[in-house]
Amino acid sequence: MPVDTEGTSRKSPTPTGEVELVEFLAQRRACVDQDHEIACSDVGAVARGIRNALLAVAPLWLALAWWLAK
């Protein structure tokens, strides 16, 4: 009985189409995870920048509030 080996890998009996799909999904997941890390890093950087700007300007607001309260 002839065996059709066209759709299977020589290393495993799993059809190569399924392996390619799994590899594609793994690569896609890795890209999504990497994009998520980059976005979170960017959001964190923006938050730190805003916090640092507010801390730098806070003495000016306090001085203005003290001057207006006089």
ChimeraX attribute file (.defattr): number of C-alpha atoms within 10 A of each C-alpha:
attribute: neighborCount
match mode: 1-to-1
recipient: residues
	/A:1	3
	/A:2	4
	/A:3	5
	/A:4	7
	/A:5	10
	/A:6	9
	/A:7	12
	/A:8	15
	/A:9	13
	/A:10	11
	/A:11	6
	/A:12	9
	/A:13	10
	/A:14	12
	/A:15	14
	/A:16	15
	/A:17	12
	/A:18	12
	/A:19	14
	/A:20	11
	/A:21	11
	/A:22	12
	/A:23	12
	/A:24	12
	/A:25	12
	/A:26	12
	/A:27	12
	/A:28	12
	/A:29	12
	/A:30	12
	/A:31	12
	/A:32	12
	/A:33	12
	/A:34	12
	/A:35	12
	/A:36	12
	/A:37	12
	/A:38	12
	/A:39	12
	/A:40	12
	/A:41	12
	/A:42	12
	/A:43	12
	/A:44	12
	/A:45	12
	/A:46	12
	/A:47	12
	/A:48	12
	/A:49	12
	/A:50	12
	/A:51	11
	/A:52	12
	/A:53	11
	/A:54	12
	/A:55	11
	/A:56	11
	/A:57	10
	/A:58	12
	/A:59	11
	/A:60	11
	/A:61	12
	/A:62	11
	/A:63	11
	/A:64	11
	/A:65	11
	/A:66	10
	/A:67	9
	/A:68	8
	/A:69	7
	/A:70	5
